[in-house]
Amino acid sequence: MAATIIDGKAVAEKIRARIKAEVARLKTKPGLAAILVGDNPASKVYVDIKRKTCDEVGIYSELYKLPDSTTERELLRLITKLNENRKIHAILVQLPLPQQINERKILAAVALEKDVDGFSPQNVGKLMTG
């Protein structure tokens, strides 16, 4: 049996074009909030790519760059604010977080309907049960 080679770049371009068309038909522009705590270079690249893709397909995005010294309490306050923000439909908390912050607590604080990565305990459970 011959192997099939998939052109990932071409597939991604088709998906982006489809999403762009779908977003253009929406009455309300979707919004993504990306939270980056600290200076992890790989995390910064990942978030930058996500924001660039949002721009390409017409999705509004906001970046919250927080210092490595951010406390868990400060981050929870920001997440609460974003959960209540009607302009934001999805929240991305970039991992890893600094040691002083409990990742599970932070991920559980993101509203289920705004959990873009599906990392909340409820969304992980839904994924596991199909």
N, CA, C and O atoms as a printed pandas DataFrame, in Angstrom:
     atom_number atom_name residue_name chain_id  residue_number  x_coord  y_coord  z_coord
0              1         N          MET        A               1    0.856   -1.172    0.000
1              2        CA          MET        A               1    0.000    0.000    0.000
2              3         C          MET        A               1    0.899    1.230    0.000
3              4         O          MET        A               1    1.797    1.342    0.834
4              5         N          ALA        A               2    0.665    2.141   -0.917
5              6        CA          ALA        A               2    1.474    3.352   -1.036
6              7         C          ALA        A               2    1.064    4.371    0.023
7              8         O          ALA        A               2   -0.115    4.511    0.348
8              9         N          ALA        A               3    2.042    5.066    0.544
9             10        CA          ALA        A               3    1.786    6.104    1.545
10            11         C          ALA        A               3    1.242    7.356    0.862
11            12         O          ALA        A               3    1.651    7.708   -0.244
12            13         N          THR        A               4    0.327    8.006    1.536
13            14        CA          THR        A               4   -0.230    9.260    1.025
14            15         C          THR        A               4    0.484   10.408    1.706
15            16         O          THR        A               4    0.583   10.453    2.932
16            17         N          ILE        A               5    0.975   11.327    0.911
17            18        CA          ILE        A               5    1.649   12.499    1.465
18            19         C          ILE        A               5    0.635   13.639    1.523
19            20         O          ILE        A               5   -0.009   13.974    0.528
20            21         N          ILE        A               6    0.511   14.221    2.706
21            22        CA          ILE        A               6   -0.424   15.316    2.915
22            23         C          ILE        A               6    0.352   16.621    2.951
23            24         O          ILE        A               6    1.350   16.741    3.662
24            25         N          ASP        A               7   -0.106   17.588    2.187
25            26        CA          ASP        A               7    0.506   18.916    2.180
26            27         C          ASP        A               7   -0.144   19.723    3.295
27            28         O          ASP        A               7   -1.180   20.357    3.090
28            29         N          GLY        A               8    0.468   19.696    4.474
29            30        CA          GLY        A               8   -0.075   20.354    5.652
30            31         C          GLY        A               8   -0.297   21.840    5.462
31            32         O          GLY        A               8   -1.289   22.385    5.946
32            33         N          LYS        A               9    0.607   22.498    4.770
33            34        CA          LYS        A               9    0.486   23.936    4.541
34            35         C          LYS        A               9   -0.756   24.239    3.699
35            36         O          LYS        A               9   -1.499   25.174    4.000
36            37         N          ALA        A              10   -0.977   23.458    2.657
37            38        CA          ALA        A              10   -2.149   23.662    1.800
38            39         C          ALA        A              10   -3.441   23.392    2.562
39            40         O          ALA        A              10   -4.417   24.127    2.416
40            41         N          VAL        A              11   -3.446   22.346    3.369
41            42        CA          VAL        A              11   -4.634   22.024    4.175
42            43         C          VAL        A              11   -4.926   23.163    5.147
43            44         O          VAL        A              11   -6.077   23.575    5.292
44            45         N          ALA        A              12   -3.889   23.675    5.814
45            46        CA          ALA        A              12   -4.062   24.778    6.764
46            47         C          ALA        A              12   -4.598   26.028    6.070
47            48         O          ALA        A              12   -5.450   26.726    6.620
48            49         N          GLU        A              13   -4.107   26.310    4.872
49            50        CA          GLU        A              13   -4.583   27.481    4.117
50            51         C          GLU        A              13   -6.069   27.352    3.781
51            52         O          GLU        A              13   -6.805   28.336    3.850
52            53         N          LYS        A              14   -6.511   26.154    3.420
53            54        CA          LYS        A              14   -7.921   25.925    3.110
54            55         C          LYS        A              14   -8.781   26.122    4.363
55            56         O          LYS        A              14   -9.855   26.720    4.312
56            57         N          ILE        A              15   -8.284   25.607    5.476
57            58        CA          ILE        A              15   -9.029   25.754    6.732
58            59         C          ILE        A              15   -9.125   27.223    7.119
59            60         O          ILE        A              15  -10.196   27.692    7.505
60            61         N          ARG        A              16   -8.016   27.954    7.019
61            62        CA          ARG        A              16   -8.032   29.384    7.346
62            63         C          ARG        A              16   -9.001   30.154    6.442
63            64         O          ARG        A              16   -9.726   31.033    6.909
64            65         N          ALA        A              17   -9.010   29.823    5.164
65            66        CA          ALA        A              17   -9.916   30.499    4.221
66            67         C          ALA        A              17  -11.374   30.231    4.591
67            68         O          ALA        A              17  -12.207   31.136    4.540
68            69         N          ARG        A              18  -11.676   28.996    4.962
69            70        CA          ARG        A              18  -13.047   28.642    5.361
70            71         C          ARG        A              18  -13.450   29.394    6.632
71            72         O          ARG        A              18  -14.561   29.914    6.727
72            73         N          ILE        A              19  -12.539   29.445    7.602
73            74        CA          ILE        A              19  -12.832   30.153    8.852
74            75         C          ILE        A              19  -13.012   31.640    8.591
75            76         O          ILE        A              19  -13.919   32.261    9.147
76            77         N          LYS        A              20  -12.167   32.211    7.759
77            78        CA          LYS        A              20  -12.275   33.636    7.423
78            79         C          LYS        A              20  -13.653   33.947    6.822
79            80         O          LYS        A              20  -14.274   34.952    7.168
80            81         N          ALA        A              21  -14.115   33.092    5.935
81            82        CA          ALA        A              21  -15.432   33.286    5.317
82            83         C          ALA        A              21  -16.542   33.163    6.353
83            84         O          ALA        A              21  -17.501   33.935    6.334
84            85         N          GLU        A              22  -16.415   32.195    7.257
85            86        CA          GLU        A              22  -17.427   32.010    8.308
86            87         C          GLU        A              22  -17.447   33.207    9.258
87            88         O          GLU        A              22  -18.519   33.681    9.634
88            89         N          VAL        A              23  -16.277   33.695    9.646
89            90        CA          VAL        A              23  -16.180   34.845   10.543
90            91         C          VAL        A              23  -16.786   36.080    9.880
91            92         O          VAL        A              23  -17.454   36.874   10.543
92            93         N          ALA        A              24  -16.561   36.245    8.591
93            94        CA          ALA        A              24  -17.086   37.408    7.864
94            95         C          ALA        A              24  -18.612   37.432    7.872
95            96         O          ALA        A              24  -19.215   38.503    7.803
96            97         N          ARG        A              25  -19.234   36.268    7.956
97            98        CA          ARG        A              25  -20.705   36.189    7.961
98            99         C          ARG        A              25  -21.307   36.469    9.343
99           100         O          ARG        A              25  -22.511   36.698    9.453
100          101         N          LEU        A              26  -20.501   36.454   10.371
101          102        CA          LEU        A              26  -21.020   36.650   11.730
102          103         C          LEU        A              26  -21.379   38.110   11.992
103          104         O          LEU        A              26  -20.715   39.019   11.495
104          105         N          LYS        A              27  -22.426   38.324   12.770
105          106        CA          LYS        A              27  -22.818   39.686   13.150
106          107         C          LYS        A              27  -21.844   40.262   14.171
107          108         O          LYS        A              27  -21.525   41.450   14.139
108          109         N          THR        A              28  -21.378   39.414   15.071
109          110        CA          THR        A              28  -20.438   39.828   16.110
110          111         C          THR        A              28  -19.097   39.168   15.862
111          112         O          THR        A              28  -19.012   37.949   15.715
112          113         N          LYS        A              29  -18.054   39.974   15.816
113          114        CA          LYS        A              29  -16.706   39.459   15.596
114          115         C          LYS        A              29  -16.248   38.687   16.840
115          116         O          LYS        A              29  -16.292   39.228   17.945
116          117         N          PRO        A              30  -15.809   37.431   16.677
117          118        CA          PRO        A              30  -15.320   36.670   17.828
118          119         C          PRO        A              30  -14.069   37.328   18.419
119          120         O          PRO        A              30  -13.307   37.992   17.716
120          121         N          GLY        A              31  -13.875   37.127   19.726
121          122        CA          GLY        A              31  -12.718   37.710   20.397
122          123         C          GLY        A              31  -11.956   36.679   21.210
123          124         O          GLY        A              31  -12.547   35.873   21.928
124          125         N          LEU        A              32  -10.638   36.716   21.089
125          126        CA          LEU        A              32   -9.740   35.837   21.836
126          127         C          LEU        A              32   -8.860   36.671   22.754
127          128         O          LEU        A              32   -8.281   37.669   22.328
128          129         N          ALA        A              33   -8.762   36.263   24.005
129          130        CA          ALA        A              33   -7.816   36.874   24.937
130          131         C          ALA        A              33   -6.715   35.850   25.195
131          132         O          ALA        A              33   -6.988   34.731   25.631
132          133         N          ALA        A              34   -5.485   36.235   24.927
133          134        CA          ALA        A              34   -4.334   35.373   25.183
134          135         C          ALA        A              34   -3.588   35.932   26.383
135          136         O          ALA        A              34   -3.281   37.123   26.439
136          137         N          ILE        A              35   -3.298   35.059   27.345
137          138        CA          ILE        A              35   -2.590   35.468   28.553
138          139         C          ILE        A              35   -1.229   34.786   28.564
139          140         O          ILE        A              35   -1.136   33.560   28.500
140          141         N          LEU        A              36   -0.190   35.582   28.645
141          142        CA          LEU        A              36    1.181   35.094   28.663
142          143         C          LEU        A              36    1.848   35.613   29.927
143          144         O          LEU        A              36    2.024   36.820   30.096
144          145         N          VAL        A              37    2.216   34.701   30.807
145          146        CA          VAL        A              37    2.859   35.090   32.066
146          147         C          VAL        A              37    4.329   34.684   32.001
147          148         O          VAL        A              37    4.651   33.504   31.870
148          149         N          GLY        A              38    5.205   35.664   32.092
149          150        CA          GLY        A              38    6.638   35.384   32.057
150          151         C          GLY        A              38    7.224   35.556   30.671
151          152         O          GLY        A              38    6.572   36.066   29.760
152          153         N          ASP        A              39    8.467   35.121   30.527
153          154        CA          ASP        A              39    9.228   35.358   29.297
154          155         C          ASP        A              39    9.681   34.084   28.597
155          156         O          ASP        A              39   10.762   34.059   28.009
156          157         N          ASN        A              40    8.880   33.029   28.647
157          158        CA          ASN        A              40    9.249   31.792   27.975
158          159         C          ASN        A              40    9.228   32.031   26.466
159          160         O          ASN        A              40    8.171   32.315   25.903
160          161         N          PRO        A              41   10.390   31.919   25.800
161          162        CA          PRO        A              41   10.456   32.220   24.358
162          163         C          PRO        A              41    9.527   31.357   23.507
163          164         O          PRO        A              41    8.904   31.864   22.575
164          165         N          ALA        A              42    9.424   30.073   23.806
165          166        CA          ALA        A              42    8.553   29.189   23.024
166          167         C          ALA        A              42    7.088   29.599   23.199
167          168         O          ALA        A              42    6.320   29.588   22.238
168          169         N          SER        A              43    6.709   29.954   24.409
169          170        CA          SER        A              43    5.338   30.395   24.670
170          171         C          SER        A              43    5.030   31.672   23.919
171          172         O          SER        A              43    3.937   31.831   23.374
172          173         N          LYS        A              44    5.985   32.580   23.887
173          174        CA          LYS        A              44    5.796   33.846   23.178
174          175         C          LYS        A              44    5.565   33.590   21.688
175          176         O          LYS        A              44    4.678   34.195   21.087
176          177         N          VAL        A              45    6.348   32.710   21.098
177          178        CA          VAL        A              45    6.199   32.377   19.675
178          179         C          VAL        A              45    4.811   31.775   19.426
179          180         O          VAL        A              45    4.129   32.152   18.473
180          181         N          TYR        A              46    4.403   30.848   20.279
181          182        CA          TYR        A              46    3.111   30.182   20.125
182          183         C          TYR        A              46    1.971   31.201   20.162
183          184         O          TYR        A              46    1.083   31.179   19.311
184          185         N          VAL        A              47    2.004   32.095   21.158
185          186        CA          VAL        A              47    0.951   33.113   21.294
186          187         C          VAL        A              47    0.974   34.075   20.110
187          188         O          VAL        A              47   -0.080   34.462   19.605
188          189         N          ASP        A              48    2.154   34.459   19.671
189          190        CA          ASP        A              48    2.261   35.355   18.510
190          191         C          ASP        A              48    1.641   34.722   17.256
191          192         O          ASP        A              48    0.971   35.404   16.480
192          193         N          ILE        A              49    1.866   33.426   17.066
193          194        CA          ILE        A              49    1.293   32.716   15.918
194          195         C          ILE        A              49   -0.234   32.697   16.022
195          196         O          ILE        A              49   -0.929   32.906   15.028
196          197         N          LYS        A              50   -0.746   32.449   17.212
197          198        CA          LYS        A              50   -2.200   32.423   17.406
198          199         C          LYS        A              50   -2.803   33.785   17.102
199          200         O          LYS        A              50   -3.840   33.868   16.444
200          201         N          ARG        A              51   -2.173   34.845   17.567
201          202        CA          ARG        A              51   -2.697   36.199   17.335
202          203         C          ARG        A              51   -2.603   36.572   15.849
203          204         O          ARG        A              51   -3.498   37.225   15.312
204          205         N          LYS        A              52   -1.529   36.159   15.200
205          206        CA          LYS        A              52   -1.381   36.433   13.762
206          207         C          LYS        A              52   -2.476   35.717   12.979
207          208         O          LYS        A              52   -3.057   36.285   12.054
208          209         N          THR        A              53   -2.753   34.481   13.348
209          210        CA          THR        A              53   -3.804   33.731   12.689
210          211         C          THR        A              53   -5.162   34.386   12.920
211          212         O          THR        A              53   -5.984   34.450   12.006
212          213         N          CYS        A              54   -5.400   34.872   14.137
213          214        CA          CYS        A              54   -6.648   35.601   14.411
214          215         C          CYS        A              54   -6.785   36.781   13.460
215          216         O          CYS        A              54   -7.841   36.984   12.862
216          217         N          ASP        A              55   -5.724   37.551   13.322
217          218        CA          ASP        A              55   -5.751   38.706   12.415
218          219         C          ASP        A              55   -6.068   38.271   10.985
219          220         O          ASP        A              55   -6.848   38.927   10.294
220          221         N          GLU        A              56   -5.469   37.176   10.544
221          222        CA          GLU        A              56   -5.664   36.692    9.169
222          223         C          GLU        A              56   -7.108   36.295    8.883
223          224         O          GLU        A              56   -7.596   36.483    7.769
224          225         N          VAL        A              57   -7.790   35.746    9.884
225          226        CA          VAL        A              57   -9.148   35.245    9.657
226          227         C          VAL        A              57  -10.227   36.199   10.173
227          228         O          VAL        A              57  -11.416   35.897   10.065
228          229         N          GLY        A              58   -9.833   37.332   10.725
229          230        CA          GLY        A              58  -10.813   38.329   11.154
230          231         C          GLY        A              58  -11.305   38.196   12.573
231          232         O          GLY        A              58  -12.356   38.738   12.915
232          233         N          ILE        A              59  -10.575   37.491   13.405
233          234        CA          ILE        A              59  -10.948   37.351   14.816
234          235         C          ILE        A              59  -10.213   38.414   15.624
235          236         O          ILE        A              59   -9.002   38.586   15.483
236          237         N          TYR        A              60  -10.950   39.122   16.468
237          238        CA          TYR        A              60  -10.383   40.128   17.353
238          239         C          TYR        A              60   -9.543   39.422   18.418
239          240         O          TYR        A              60   -9.948   38.376   18.927
240          241         N          SER        A              61   -8.385   39.977   18.758
241          242        CA          SER        A              61   -7.591   39.365   19.838
242          243         C          SER        A              61   -6.952   40.425   20.712
243          244         O          SER        A              61   -6.639   41.529   20.266
244          245         N          GLU        A              62   -6.771   40.062   21.958
245          246        CA          GLU        A              62   -6.086   40.894   22.938
246          247         C          GLU        A              62   -4.990   40.048   23.570
247          248         O          GLU        A              62   -5.181   38.855   23.810
248          249         N          LEU        A              63   -3.849   40.658   23.839
249          250        CA          LEU        A              63   -2.747   39.973   24.508
250          251         C          LEU        A              63   -2.530   40.591   25.874
251          252         O          LEU        A              63   -2.413   41.810   26.004
252          253         N          TYR        A              64   -2.476   39.753   26.884
253          254        CA          TYR        A              64   -2.167   40.181   28.241
254          255         C          TYR        A              64   -0.821   39.578   28.608
255          256         O          TYR        A              64   -0.722   38.400   28.950
256          257         N          LYS        A              65    0.217   40.412   28.532
257          258        CA          LYS        A              65    1.580   39.984   28.872
258          259         C          LYS        A              65    1.833   40.389   30.315
259          260         O          LYS        A              65    1.847   41.573   30.649
260          261         N          LEU        A              66    2.032   39.398   31.155
261          262        CA          LEU        A              66    2.229   39.651   32.579
262          263         C          LEU        A              66    3.633   39.234   32.993
263          264         O          LEU        A              66    4.204   38.299   32.433
264          265         N          PRO        A              67    4.183   39.931   33.972
265          266        CA          PRO        A              67    5.539   39.574   34.416
266          267         C          PRO        A              67    5.570   38.225   35.139
267          268         O          PRO        A              67    4.550   37.748   35.637
268          269         N          ASP        A              68    6.737   37.635   35.185
269          270        CA          ASP        A              68    6.961   36.366   35.862
270          271         C          ASP        A              68    6.583   36.439   37.342
271          272         O          ASP        A              68    6.288   35.418   37.963
272          273         N          SER        A              69    6.594   37.641   37.897
273          274        CA          SER        A              69    6.283   37.845   39.315
274          275         C          SER        A              69    4.784   37.930   39.592
275          276         O          SER        A              69    4.387   38.128   40.741
276          277         N          THR        A              70    3.951   37.786   38.575
277          278        CA          THR        A              70    2.501   37.854   38.753
278          279         C          THR        A              70    2.054   36.816   39.774
279          280         O          THR        A              70    2.518   35.676   39.765
280          281         N          THR        A              71    1.154   37.225   40.647
281          282        CA          THR        A              71    0.646   36.292   41.657
282          283         C          THR        A              71   -0.568   35.544   41.121
283          284         O          THR        A              71   -1.206   35.965   40.156
284          285         N          GLU        A              72   -0.866   34.435   41.765
285          286        CA          GLU        A              72   -2.032   33.654   41.407
286          287         C          GLU        A              72   -3.300   34.502   41.545
287          288         O          GLU        A              72   -4.198   34.436   40.705
288          289         N          ARG        A              73   -3.358   35.274   42.585
289          290        CA          ARG        A              73   -4.520   36.139   42.841
290          291         C          ARG        A              73   -4.710   37.164   41.712
291          292         O          ARG        A              73   -5.834   37.398   41.266
292          293         N          GLU        A              74   -3.618   37.765   41.258
293          294        CA          GLU        A              74   -3.691   38.736   40.157
294          295         C          GLU        A              74   -4.190   38.073   38.877
295          296         O          GLU        A              74   -5.010   38.640   38.155
296          297         N          LEU        A              75   -3.694   36.883   38.604
297          298        CA          LEU        A              75   -4.097   36.168   37.399
298          299         C          LEU        A              75   -5.567   35.754   37.482
299          300         O          LEU        A              75   -6.289   35.835   36.488
300          301         N          LEU        A              76   -6.009   35.316   38.647
301          302        CA          LEU        A              76   -7.417   34.958   38.827
302          303         C          LEU        A              76   -8.319   36.172   38.622
303          304         O          LEU        A              76   -9.401   36.052   38.048
304          305         N          ARG        A              77   -7.880   37.335   39.088
305          306        CA          ARG        A              77   -8.653   38.565   38.889
306          307         C          ARG        A              77   -8.808   38.872   37.400
307          308         O          ARG        A              77   -9.893   39.229   36.942
308          309         N          LEU        A              78   -7.718   38.731   36.651
309          310        CA          LEU        A              78   -7.756   38.980   35.214
310          311         C          LEU        A              78   -8.708   37.999   34.525
311          312         O          LEU        A              78   -9.500   38.399   33.672
312          313         N          ILE        A              79   -8.632   36.738   34.888
313          314        CA          ILE        A              79   -9.493   35.728   34.272
314          315         C          ILE        A              79  -10.964   36.020   34.573
315          316         O          ILE        A              79  -11.815   35.882   33.695
316          317         N          THR        A              80  -11.261   36.417   35.791
317          318        CA          THR        A              80  -12.636   36.785   36.149
318          319         C          THR        A              80  -13.118   37.931   35.272
319          320         O          THR        A              80  -14.240   37.908   34.765
320          321         N          LYS        A              81  -12.264   38.932   35.097
321          322        CA          LYS        A              81  -12.597   40.086   34.253
322          323         C          LYS        A              81  -12.860   39.646   32.807
323          324         O          LYS        A              81  -13.815   40.106   32.180
324          325         N          LEU        A              82  -12.011   38.757   32.282
325          326        CA          LEU        A              82  -12.180   38.274   30.908
326          327         C          LEU        A              82  -13.411   37.372   30.766
327          328         O          LEU        A              82  -14.081   37.397   29.733
328          329         N          ASN        A              83  -13.707   36.582   31.792
329          330        CA          ASN        A              83  -14.914   35.748   31.779
330          331         C          ASN        A              83  -16.167   36.615   31.634
331          332         O          ASN        A              83  -17.139   36.213   30.995
332          333         N          GLU        A              84  -16.134   37.788   32.225
333          334        CA          GLU        A              84  -17.283   38.695   32.214
334          335         C          GLU        A              84  -17.309   39.613   30.993
335          336         O          GLU        A              84  -18.322   40.262   30.732
336          337         N          ASN        A              85  -16.220   39.674   30.251
337          338        CA          ASN        A              85  -16.097   40.571   29.104
338          339         C          ASN        A              85  -16.836   39.979   27.896
339          340         O          ASN        A              85  -16.447   38.930   27.382
340          341         N          ARG        A              86  -17.897   40.649   27.449
341          342        CA          ARG        A              86  -18.714   40.140   26.347
342          343         C          ARG        A              86  -18.011   40.221   25.002
343          344         O          ARG        A              86  -18.435   39.574   24.045
344          345         N          LYS        A              87  -16.952   40.999   24.915
345          346        CA          LYS        A              87  -16.182   41.121   23.674
346          347         C          LYS        A              87  -15.231   39.925   23.486
347          348         O          LYS        A              87  -14.760   39.654   22.382
348          349         N          ILE        A              88  -14.967   39.220   24.593
349          350        CA          ILE        A              88  -14.060   38.066   24.582
350          351         C          ILE        A              88  -14.881   36.781   24.609
351          352         O          ILE        A              88  -15.682   36.563   25.519
352          353         N          HIS        A              89  -14.674   35.927   23.597
353          354        CA          HIS        A              89  -15.403   34.668   23.485
354          355         C          HIS        A              89  -14.541   33.451   23.808
355          356         O          HIS        A              89  -15.055   32.352   24.021
356          357         N          ALA        A              90  -13.228   33.659   23.842
357          358        CA          ALA        A              90  -12.302   32.555   24.106
358          359         C          ALA        A              90  -11.098   33.087   24.873
359          360         O          ALA        A              90  -10.609   34.186   24.611
360          361         N          ILE        A              91  -10.633   32.283   25.830
361          362        CA          ILE        A              91   -9.476   32.660   26.643
362          363         C          ILE        A              91   -8.425   31.571   26.510
363          364         O          ILE        A              91   -8.704   30.385   26.685
364          365         N          LEU        A              92   -7.212   32.002   26.197
365          366        CA          LEU        A              92   -6.064   31.109   26.089
366          367         C          LEU        A              92   -5.078   31.481   27.192
367          368         O          LEU        A              92   -4.504   32.570   27.170
368          369         N          VAL        A              93   -4.881   30.589   28.147
369          370        CA          VAL        A              93   -3.864   30.780   29.173
370          371         C          VAL        A              93   -2.670   29.943   28.741
371          372         O          VAL        A              93   -2.721   28.714   28.757
372          373         N          GLN        A              94   -1.600   30.619   28.357
373          374        CA          GLN        A              94   -0.434   29.913   27.843
374          375         C          GLN        A              94    0.330   29.257   28.990
375          376         O          GLN        A              94    0.683   29.903   29.977
376          377         N          LEU        A              95    0.574   27.968   28.835
377          378        CA          LEU        A              95    1.356   27.207   29.813
378          379         C          LEU        A              95    2.772   27.040   29.295
379          380         O          LEU        A              95    2.973   27.090   28.082
380          381         N          PRO        A              96    3.737   26.850   30.131
381          382        CA          PRO        A              96    3.640   26.725   31.589
382          383         C          PRO        A              96    3.509   28.088   32.260
383          384         O          PRO        A              96    3.862   29.128   31.704
384          385         N          LEU        A              97    2.983   28.032   33.486
385          386        CA          LEU        A              97    2.896   29.220   34.327
386          387         C          LEU        A              97    4.030   29.182   35.344
387          388         O          LEU        A              97    4.576   28.114   35.621
388          389         N          PRO        A              98    4.389   30.336   35.904
389          390        CA          PRO        A              98    5.445   30.352   36.925
390          391         C          PRO        A              98    5.076   29.468   38.125
391          392         O          PRO        A              98    3.903   29.181   38.361
392          393         N          GLN        A              99    6.083   29.049   38.864
393          394        CA          GLN        A              99    5.903   28.094   39.971
394          395         C          GLN        A              99    4.920   28.553   41.041
395          396         O          GLN        A              99    4.255   27.724   41.662
396          397         N          GLN        A             100    4.820   29.856   41.265
397          398        CA          GLN        A             100    3.952   30.351   42.336
398          399         C          GLN        A             100    2.464   30.280   41.975
399          400         O          GLN        A             100    1.604   30.600   42.796
400          401         N          ILE        A             101    2.173   29.864   40.754
401          402        CA          ILE        A             101    0.784   29.820   40.295
402          403         C          ILE        A             101    0.357   28.370   40.063
403          404         O          ILE        A             101    1.041   27.610   39.376
404          405         N          ASN        A             102   -0.772   28.005   40.641
405          406        CA          ASN        A             102   -1.329   26.667   40.510
406          407         C          ASN        A             102   -2.074   26.577   39.171
407          408         O          ASN        A             102   -3.151   27.151   39.014
408          409         N          GLU        A             103   -1.496   25.858   38.222
409          410        CA          GLU        A             103   -2.071   25.768   36.872
410          411         C          GLU        A             103   -3.499   25.227   36.892
411          412         O          GLU        A             103   -4.371   25.746   36.194
412          413         N          ARG        A             104   -3.737   24.190   37.687
413          414        CA          ARG        A             104   -5.081   23.595   37.742
414          415         C          ARG        A             104   -6.119   24.614   38.200
415          416         O          ARG        A             104   -7.217   24.686   37.648
416          417         N          LYS        A             105   -5.766   25.389   39.199
417          418        CA          LYS        A             105   -6.680   26.398   39.730
418          419         C          LYS        A             105   -6.977   27.461   38.669
419          420         O          LYS        A             105   -8.116   27.903   38.524
420          421         N          ILE        A             106   -5.953   27.857   37.942
421          422        CA          ILE        A             106   -6.117   28.875   36.905
422          423         C          ILE        A             106   -6.978   28.337   35.769
423          424         O          ILE        A             106   -7.915   29.006   35.335
424          425         N          LEU        A             107   -6.676   27.146   35.288
425          426        CA          LEU        A             107   -7.429   26.574   34.177
426          427         C          LEU        A             107   -8.887   26.332   34.555
427          428         O          LEU        A             107   -9.780   26.491   33.722
428          429         N          ALA        A             108   -9.133   25.948   35.810
429          430        CA          ALA        A             108  -10.500   25.733   36.279
430          431         C          ALA        A             108  -11.273   27.044   36.388
431          432         O          ALA        A             108  -12.504   27.037   36.367
432          433         N          ALA        A             109  -10.569   28.167   36.504
433          434        CA          ALA        A             109  -11.217   29.471   36.646
434          435         C          ALA        A             109  -11.737   30.024   35.318
435          436         O          ALA        A             109  -12.598   30.903   35.309
436          437         N          VAL        A             110  -11.225   29.521   34.213
437          438        CA          VAL        A             110  -11.675   29.989   32.903
438          439         C          VAL        A             110  -13.093   29.451   32.663
439          440         O          VAL        A             110  -13.339   28.256   32.824
440          441         N          ALA        A             111  -14.017   30.331   32.280
441          442        CA          ALA        A             111  -15.394   29.914   32.004
442          443         C          ALA        A             111  -15.401   28.786   30.977
443          444         O          ALA        A             111  -14.671   28.838   29.987
444          445         N          LEU        A             112  -16.223   27.770   31.212
445          446        CA          LEU        A             112  -16.265   26.600   30.329
446          447         C          LEU        A             112  -16.454   26.980   28.869
447          448         O          LEU        A             112  -15.808   26.412   27.989
448          449         N          GLU        A             113  -17.329   27.932   28.611
449          450        CA          GLU        A             113  -17.629   28.314   27.233
450          451         C          GLU        A             113  -16.528   29.155   26.597
451          452         O          GLU        A             113  -16.551   29.402   25.391
452          453         N          LYS        A             114  -15.554   29.600   27.413
453          454        CA          LYS        A             114  -14.448   30.404   26.885
454          455         C          LYS        A             114  -13.117   29.652   26.926
455          456         O          LYS        A             114  -12.074   30.218   26.599
456          457         N          ASP        A             115  -13.150   28.403   27.320
457          458        CA          ASP        A             115  -11.954   27.573   27.476
458          459         C          ASP        A             115  -11.486   27.078   26.108
459          460         O          ASP        A             115  -11.845   25.981   25.678
460          461         N          VAL        A             116  -10.681   27.900   25.430
461          462        CA          VAL        A             116  -10.277   27.623   24.050
462          463         C          VAL        A             116   -9.449   26.336   23.921
463          464         O          VAL        A             116   -9.527   25.653   22.900
464          465         N          ASP        A             117   -8.668   26.008   24.937
465          466        CA          ASP        A             117   -7.838   24.804   24.872
466          467         C          ASP        A             117   -8.554   23.553   25.371
467          468         O          ASP        A             117   -8.075   22.440   25.153
468          469         N          GLY        A             118   -9.687   23.722   26.032
469          470        CA          GLY        A             118  -10.401   22.564   26.569
470          471         C          GLY        A             118   -9.687   21.946   27.759
471          472         O          GLY        A             118   -9.787   20.738   27.978
472          473         N          PHE        A             119   -8.964   22.759   28.537
473          474        CA          PHE        A             119   -8.164   22.254   29.656
474          475         C          PHE        A             119   -8.905   22.217   30.990
475          476         O          PHE        A             119   -8.396   21.639   31.950
476          477         N          SER        A             120  -10.087   22.815   31.075
477          478        CA          SER        A             120  -10.802   22.796   32.353
478          479         C          SER        A             120  -11.177   21.351   32.672
479          480         O          SER        A             120  -11.361   20.548   31.756
480          481         N          PRO        A             121  -11.293   21.009   33.944
481          482        CA          PRO        A             121  -11.639   19.630   34.304
482          483         C          PRO        A             121  -12.926   19.142   33.621
483          484         O          PRO        A             121  -13.003   17.995   33.181
484          485         N          GLN        A             122  -13.931   20.021   33.537
485          486        CA          GLN        A             122  -15.182   19.627   32.898
486          487         C          GLN        A             122  -15.005   19.361   31.415
487          488         O          GLN        A             122  -15.540   18.384   30.891
488          489         N          ASN        A             123  -14.260   20.221   30.733
489          490        CA          ASN        A             123  -14.064   20.040   29.296
490          491         C          ASN        A             123  -13.192   18.830   28.989
491          492         O          ASN        A             123  -13.411   18.152   27.985
492          493         N          VAL        A             124  -12.205   18.550   29.841
493          494        CA          VAL        A             124  -11.394   17.341   29.662
494          495         C          VAL        A             124  -12.287   16.115   29.823
495          496         O          VAL        A             124  -12.180   15.152   29.064
496          497         N          GLY        A             125  -13.173   16.164   30.826
497          498        CA          GLY        A             125  -14.109   15.057   31.045
498          499         C          GLY        A             125  -15.037   14.854   29.857
499          500         O          GLY        A             125  -15.302   13.720   29.460
500          501         N          LYS        A             126  -15.532   15.951   29.287
501          502        CA          LYS        A             126  -16.413   15.862   28.114
502          503         C          LYS        A             126  -15.653   15.250   26.935
503          504         O          LYS        A             126  -16.202   14.441   26.187
504          505         N          LEU        A             127  -14.404   15.639   26.779
505          506        CA          LEU        A             127  -13.593   15.095   25.696
506          507         C          LEU        A             127  -13.409   13.586   25.864
507          508         O          LEU        A             127  -13.505   12.825   24.901
508          509         N          MET        A             128  -13.147   13.173   27.088
509          510        CA          MET        A             128  -12.892   11.739   27.353
510          511         C          MET        A             128  -14.135   10.884   27.176
511          512         O          MET        A             128  -14.044    9.693   26.877
512          513         N          THR        A             129  -15.302   11.501   27.362
513          514        CA          THR        A             129  -16.534   10.726   27.239
514          515         C          THR        A             129  -17.193   10.885   25.871
515          516         O          THR        A             129  -18.293   10.387   25.636
516          517         N          GLY        A             130  -16.499   11.589   24.974
517          518        CA          GLY        A             130  -16.985   11.719   23.599
518          519         C          GLY        A             130  -17.958   12.842   23.428
519          520         O          GLY        A             130  -18.450   13.069   22.323
